């Protein structure tokens, strides 16, 4: 199966939102280039490339990474590797910015648990062919925990109004998406008929657009982030 560029963008419209987020992350980079988010444009660029490659493999017969009969359109390996980088990056960001010792300890333990699950998961699910349910679900839960801990901390001591705080908008986007992500993964894997009946794929894409829409709002409204938060 092959589709043209317009067909590809119609099926993967959220990729446009990635592109817009990438644009604003670079335009506004001078406001956070020396902060704890200095590598964010690289992560967004990596996300954009991963999603484009994943979409091309799924939709075009000329692109494949799995050379097994009947599996040419499988792109899980790219996305599984991406998720490990994505989760570990944000665990580090929240560990860096949060100052409450017990919160930092929880994030550190959560990151270790995620790494263990990511190492164990391929023994039960082929990472070349399938999403890594254990690693992704545990990573999602820990990332949601990180956002909640961050909101709890800034509620009492942030000197930047929330609507001008880039990490506030990033955290909100992550919370919106990853609160639902384990449901999306498990439904698609264990009950594909229900996955289609409930339009879970459309929900997945909409949540991606909302998450990166929050990122874009944060880039537009943000104030300068100093190397160290007060």
C-alpha positions, 0 to 999 in steps of 0.5 A: 500500500502506498499513499501520496503526501496529501494522503499521508498528512491526512492520516497523520495530521498530528505530524503538522503539530510536531512541525509547528512545535519544532518551529516555535521551539527554535524561534524561542530558543533564546529564552531557554537555551541555558536552562534545564530544557535546553535539549528540548528542540532536539527531542521534538526534532527526534519525535518528528523524525520518528513519527514520519519514519513510522508513518512511512513504514506503515503506509509505504511498501518501499519502507520497512525495517522488519523483513518477515513475511506479513510484517513489512508495515510494522514500525514498533521498533522505531517507536519503542526506542523513541519512547525510552529516550522520551521518558528518560529525558522528561524524568531527568527534567523533572528530577532537575527542576523539582527541589523537594528531596522526597519528590526527587527520590520518588522520581529517581526510583521511578526511573530505575523501575522504568529501566528495569521494565524496559529491559524485561519487556522484550523477553515477553514481547518482541520489540521488533514487532509489538509495542512494549506494553509493560515499559510504556505503561509504567513509564506513562504512570511515572511521567504522570506522577512527575507532572503532579509532583511538579504542579504540587511544588509550583503551586506554593512557590513559583515566581512565574505566573503559570501561563508564562511558564513553559514547563507548566504547559509542557507538564499539562500536555504530558498529563493530558496525553499520558493519563490516557496512553496506557488505555490506548496501548492495552486496548489496541493490543488486547482487543483490537475490535474494541479499539476500532469500535471506540475510535481509539486511534482517532483519540490517540491522534487527537491527544497527541495534537493537544499535547503538542498544542500545549507545548506551542502555547508554552513557547508563545507565552513563555518568559525567559527561563534562567539557568537555575529556578528560584 
